[in-house]
Every structure is written in C-alpha cells, then in structure tokens.
Amino acid sequence: MNRLPDSERSDTWLTYSEQKHNVHLSHALTTLGDTRRARESQERALELSAPTSTMTRTLLNIDAAACSHHDGDTEQACRRTVAALTALPTDYRTGLVRRRALELYEAILTEHHREHAVRELRDILAV
C-alpha cells in the first residue's frame, strides 16, 4: 500500500485507502489467527472509518468477535456478534455480514452448541 501514489490512496470507490487496507488486513489476520495484529488493524480501521460506516464497523466487530473465539472466549464472541447483528436492521443482516457471522458460528465446536450465547447466535442467524 505504501508504494501507491497518494492519488490512489485517497478514500474513493476506485482507490485503496489506509482504512480499506486495515479492514482487509483485519479479516486476513483474524482468519490466520493472529489476533494481536488483527486487533491492531481493527482499531486503526475504526479510527479511520466514519461513524456512519455501519457495514464496515459491523464487519470489524465480527472480526473482533472471531478473535475472542480464537483466543478461547466463545461466549464473548457470540455475545459480541449478536450485539453487532441486532444493531443492524434485519435487511442488512445478509451477504458478507451474515457470511462472517455464520463462519464464526460454524467454527464453534458442536459440544458448545447448547450454551445460551451460542444458541442466541444460532437463533439470530436463523432469521
């Protein structure tokens, strides 16, 4: 990203800004299980994201929840994902947002599926 000219790093649909870079890096590092660096990218992306960037902020919250799960706190991960999803209108709980939340649910071992927080996540994904 640092090699891009300034004109290609501005915040438009056709360029690659630092904010976009950190959003993508957050998910990549989360997927790889590098939760420390993922959280750093999440924090930076949130700093650079407008308060009205609802979908971006939701995706970052789901990434943060996945980090919690990876670090062993599945209950917190489920609660955080449920909170992120319920903060959205139902029509926005589709596409990439739903896919990321579903990926988190699918990563939870079946033996935990009877736990209250996991059931809450399952139930909101069923809507």
Contact map, one row per residue, 1 for C-alpha under 8 A:
1111000010000001010010000000000000000000000000000000000000000000000000000000000000000000000000000000000000000000000000000000000
1111100000000000000000000000000000000000000000000000000000000000000000000000000000000000000000000000000000000000000000000000000
1111100000000000000000000000000000000000000000000000000000000000000000000000000000000000000000000000000000000000000000000000000
1111111110000000000000000000000000000000000000000000000000000000000000000000000000000000000000000000000000000000000000000000000
0111111110000000000000000000000000000000000000000000000000000000000000000000000000000000000000000000000000000000000000000000000
0001111111000000000000000000000000000000000000000000000000000000000000000000000000000000000000000000000000000000000000000000000
0001111111000010000000000000000000000000000000000000000000000000000000000000000000000000000000000000000000000000000000000000000
0001111111000111100000000000000000000000000000000000000000000000000000000000000000000000000000000000000000000000000000000000000
1001111111100011110000000000000000000000000000000000000000000000000000000000000000000000000000000000000000000000000000000000000
0000011111110011100000000000000000000000000000000000000000000000000000000000000000000000000000000000000000000000000000000000000
0000000011111011101000000000000000000000000000000000000000000000000000000000000000000000000000000000000000000000000000000000000
0000000001111111100000000000000000000000000000000000000000000000000000000000000000000000000000000000000000000000000000000000000
0000000000111110000000000000000000000000000000000000000000000000000000000000000000000000000000000000000000000000000000000000000
0000000100011111000000000000000000000000000000000000000000000000000000000000000000000000000000000000000000000000000000000000000
0000001111111111100000000000000000000000000000000000000000000000000000000000000000000000000000000000000000000000000000000000000
1000000111110111110110000000000000000000000000000000000000000000000000000000000000000000000000000000000000000000000000000000000
0000000111110011111110000000000000000000000000000000000000000000000000000000000000000000000000000000000000000000000000000000000
1000000010000001111111000000000000000000000010010000000000000000000000000000000000000000000000000000000000000000000000000000000
0000000000100000111111100000000000000000000111011000000000000000000000000000000000000000000000000000000000000000000000000000000
0000000000000001111111110000000000000000000010000000000000000000000000000000000000000000000000000000000000000000000000000000000
1000000000000001111111111000000000000000000000000000000000000000000000000000000000000000000000000000000000000000000000000000000
0000000000000000011111111100000000000000110110000000000000000000000000000000000000000000000000000000000000000000000000000000000
0000000000000000001111111110000000000000110010000000000100010000000000000000000000000000000000000000000000000000000000000000000
0000000000000000000111111111000000000000000000000000000000000000000000000000000000000000000000000000000000000000000000000000000
0000000000000000000011111111100000000100100000000000000000000000000000000000000000000000000000000000000000000000000000000000000
0000000000000000000001111111110000001111110000000000000000010010000000000000000000000000000000000000000000000000000000000000000
0000000000000000000000111111111000000100000000000000000000010010000000000000000000000000000000000000000000000000000000000000000
0000000000000000000000011111111100000100000000000000000000000000000000000000000000000000000000000000000000000000000000000000000
0000000000000000000000001111111111101100000000000000000000000000000000000000000000000000000000000000000000000000000000000000000
0000000000000000000000000111111111100100000000000000000000000011011000000000000000000000000000000000000000000000000000000000000
0000000000000000000000000011111111000000000000000000000000000000000000000000000000000000000000000000000000000000000000000000000
0000000000000000000000000001111111000000000000000000000000000000000000000000000000000000000000000000000000000000000000000000000
0000000000000000000000000000111111100000000000000000000000000000001001000000000000000000000000000000000000000000000000000000000
0000000000000000000000000000111111111100000000000000000000000000000000000000000000000000000000000000000000000000000000000000000
0000000000000000000000000000110011111110000000000000000000000000001001100000000000000000000000000000000000000000000000000000000
0000000000000000000000000000000001111111000000000000000000000000000000000000000000000000000000000000000000000000000000000000000
0000000000000000000000000100100001111111100000000000000000000000000000000000000000000000000000000000000000000000000000000000000
0000000000000000000000001111110001111111110000000000000000000001001000000000000000000000000000000000000000000000000000000000000
0000000000000000000000000100000000111111111000000000000000000001001000000000000000000000000000000000000000000000000000000000000
0000000000000000000000000100000000011111111100000000000000000000000000000000000000000000000000000000000000000000000000000000000
0000000000000000000001101100000000001111111110000000000000000000000000000000000000000000000000000000000000000000000000000000000
0000000000000000000001100100000000000111111111000000000000010011000000000000000000000000000000000000000000000000000000000000000
0000000000000000000000000000000000000011111111100000000000000000000000000000000000000000000000000000000000000000000000000000000
0000000000000000001001000000000000000001111111110000000000000000000000000000000000000000000000000000000000000000000000000000000
0000000000000000011101100000000000000000111111111000000000000000000000000000000000000000000000000000000000000000000000000000000
0000000000000000001000000000000000000000011111111100000010010000000000000000000000000000000000000000000000000000000000000000000
0000000000000000000000000000000000000000001111111000000000000000000000000000000000000000000000000000000000000000000000000000000
0000000000000000011000000000000000000000000111111100000000000000000000000000000000000000000000000000000000000000000000000000000
0000000000000000001000000000000000000000000011111110100110000000000000000000000000000000000000000000000000000000000000000000000
0000000000000000000000000000000000000000000001011111100000000000000000000000000000000000000000000000000000000000000000000000000
0000000000000000000000000000000000000000000000001111110000000000000000000000000000000000000000000000000000000000000000000000000
0000000000000000000000000000000000000000000000000111110000000000000000000000000000000000000000000000000000000000000000000000000
0000000000000000000000000000000000000000000000001111111110000000000000000000000000000000000000000000000000000000000000000000000
0000000000000000000000000000000000000000000000000011111111000000000000000000000000000000000000000000000000000000000000000000000
0000000000000000000000000000000000000000000000000000111111100000000000000000000000000000000000001000000000000000000000000000000
0000000000000000000000100000000000000000000000001000111111110000000000000000000000000000000000000000000000000000000000000000000
0000000000000000000000000000000000000000000001001000111111111000000000000000000000000000000000000000000000000000000000000000000
0000000000000000000000000000000000000000000000000000011111111100000000000000000000011000000000001000000000000000000000000000000
0000000000000000000000000000000000000000000000000000001111111110000000000000000000000000000000001001000000000000000000000000000
0000000000000000000000100110000000000000010001000000000111111111000000000000000000000000000000000000000000000000000000000000000
0000000000000000000000000000000000000000000000000000000011111111100000000000000110010000000000000000000000000000000000000000000
0000000000000000000000000000000000000000000000000000000001111111110000000000000110010000000000000001100000000000000000000000000
0000000000000000000000000110010000000000010000000000000000111111111000000000000000000000000000000001000000000000000000000000000
0000000000000000000000000000010000000110010000000000000000011111111100000000100000000000000000000000000000000000000000000000000
0000000000000000000000000000000000000000000000000000000000001111111110000001110110000000000000000000000000000000000000000000000
0000000000000000000000000000010000000000000000000000000000000111111111000000100000000000000000000000000100000000000000000000000
0000000000000000000000000000010010100110000000000000000000000011111111100000100000000000000000000000000000000000000000000000000
0000000000000000000000000000000000000000000000000000000000000001111111111101100000000000000000000000000000000000000000000000000
0000000000000000000000000000000000000000000000000000000000000000111111111111100000000000000000000000000000000000000000000000000
0000000000000000000000000000000010100000000000000000000000000000011111111100000000000000000000000000000000000000000000000000000
0000000000000000000000000000000000100000000000000000000000000000001111111000000000000000000000000000000000000000000000000000000
0000000000000000000000000000000000000000000000000000000000000000000111111100000000000000000000000000000000000000000000000000000
0000000000000000000000000000000000000000000000000000000000000000000111111111100000000000000000000000000000000000000000000000000
0000000000000000000000000000000000000000000000000000000000000000000111011111110000000000000000000000000000010000000001000000000
0000000000000000000000000000000000000000000000000000000000000000000010001111111000000000000000000000000000000000000011000000000
0000000000000000000000000000000000000000000000000000000000000000100110001111111100000000000000000000000000000000000000000000000
0000000000000000000000000000000000000000000000000000000000000001111110001111111110000000000000000000000000000000000000000000000
0000000000000000000000000000000000000000000000000000000000000000100000000111111111000000000000000000000010000000000011011000000
0000000000000000000000000000000000000000000000000000000000000000000000000011111111100000000000000000000000000000000010001000000
0000000000000000000000000000000000000000000000000000000000001100100000000001111111110000000000000000000000000000000000000000000
0000000000000000000000000000000000000000000000000000000000001100100000000000111111111000000000000000100000000000000000001000000
0000000000000000000000000000000000000000000000000000000000000000000000000000011111111100000000000000000000000000000000011001000
0000000000000000000000000000000000000000000000000000000000000000000000000000001111111110000000000000000000000000000000000000000
0000000000000000000000000000000000000000000000000000000001001100000000000000000111111111000000000000000000000000000000000000000
0000000000000000000000000000000000000000000000000000000001000000000000000000000011111111000010000000000000000000000000000001000
0000000000000000000000000000000000000000000000000000000000000000000000000000000001111111110000000000000000000000000000000000000
0000000000000000000000000000000000000000000000000000000000000000000000000000000000111111100000000000000000000000000000000000000
0000000000000000000000000000000000000000000000000000000000000000000000000000000000011111111110000000000000000000000000000000000
0000000000000000000000000000000000000000000000000000000000000000000000000000000000000111111110000000000000000000000000000000000
0000000000000000000000000000000000000000000000000000000000000000000000000000000000000101111110000000000000000000000000000000000
0000000000000000000000000000000000000000000000000000000000000000000000000000000000000001111111000000000000000000000000000000000
0000000000000000000000000000000000000000000000000000000000000000000000000000000000000001111111001000000000000000000000000000000
0000000000000000000000000000000000000000000000000000000000000000000000000000000000001001111111101100000000000000000000000000000
0000000000000000000000000000000000000000000000000000000000000000000000000000000000000000001111111110000000000000000000000000000
0000000000000000000000000000000000000000000000000000000000000000000000000000000000000000000011111110000000000000000000000000000
0000000000000000000000000000000000000000000000000000000000000000000000000000000000000000000001111111000000000000000000000000000
0000000000000000000000000000000000000000000000000000001001100000000000000000000000000000000111111111100000000000000000000000000
0000000000000000000000000000000000000000000000000000000000000000000000000000000000000000000011111111110000000000000000000000100
0000000000000000000000000000000000000000000000000000000000000000000000000000000000000000000001111111111000000000000000000000000
0000000000000000000000000000000000000000000000000000000000100110000000000000000000000000000000011111111100000000000000000000000
0000000000000000000000000000000000000000000000000000000000000100000000000000000010000000000000001111111110000000000000000000100
0000000000000000000000000000000000000000000000000000000000000000000000000000000000000000000000000111111111000000000000000000100
0000000000000000000000000000000000000000000000000000000000000000000000000000000000000000000000000011111111100000000000000000000
0000000000000000000000000000000000000000000000000000000000000000010000000000000000000000000000000001111111110000000000000000000
0000000000000000000000000000000000000000000000000000000000000000000000000000010000000000000000000000111111110000000001001100000
0000000000000000000000000000000000000000000000000000000000000000000000000000000000000000000000000000011111111000000000000000000
0000000000000000000000000000000000000000000000000000000000000000000000000000000000000000000000000000001111111000000000000000000
0000000000000000000000000000000000000000000000000000000000000000000000000100000000000000000000000000000111111101100000000000000
0000000000000000000000000000000000000000000000000000000000000000000000000000000000000000000000000000000001111111100000000000000
0000000000000000000000000000000000000000000000000000000000000000000000000000000000000000000000000000000000011111100000000000000
0000000000000000000000000000000000000000000000000000000000000000000000000000000000000000000000000000000000001111110000000000000
0000000000000000000000000000000000000000000000000000000000000000000000000000000000000000000000000000000000011111111001000000000
0000000000000000000000000000000000000000000000000000000000000000000000000000000000000000000000000000000000011111111001100000000
0000000000000000000000000000000000000000000000000000000000000000000000000000000000000000000000000000000000000011111101100000000
0000000000000000000000000000000000000000000000000000000000000000000000000000000000000000000000000000000000000001111111100000000
0000000000000000000000000000000000000000000000000000000000000000000000000000000000000000000000000000000000000000011111110000000
0000000000000000000000000000000000000000000000000000000000000000000000000010011000000000000000000000000000000000001111111000000
0000000000000000000000000000000000000000000000000000000000000000000000000110010000000000000000000000000010000001111111111100000
0000000000000000000000000000000000000000000000000000000000000000000000000000000000000000000000000000000000000000111111111110000
0000000000000000000000000000000000000000000000000000000000000000000000000000010001000000000000000000000000000000000111111111000
0000000000000000000000000000000000000000000000000000000000000000000000000000011011000000000000000000000010000000000011111111100
0000000000000000000000000000000000000000000000000000000000000000000000000000000000000000000000000000000010000000000001111111110
0000000000000000000000000000000000000000000000000000000000000000000000000000000000000000000000000000000000000000000000111111111
0000000000000000000000000000000000000000000000000000000000000000000000000000000001001000000000000000000000000000000000011111111
0000000000000000000000000000000000000000000000000000000000000000000000000000000000000000000000000100110000000000000000001111111
0000000000000000000000000000000000000000000000000000000000000000000000000000000000000000000000000000000000000000000000000111111
0000000000000000000000000000000000000000000000000000000000000000000000000000000000000000000000000000000000000000000000000011111
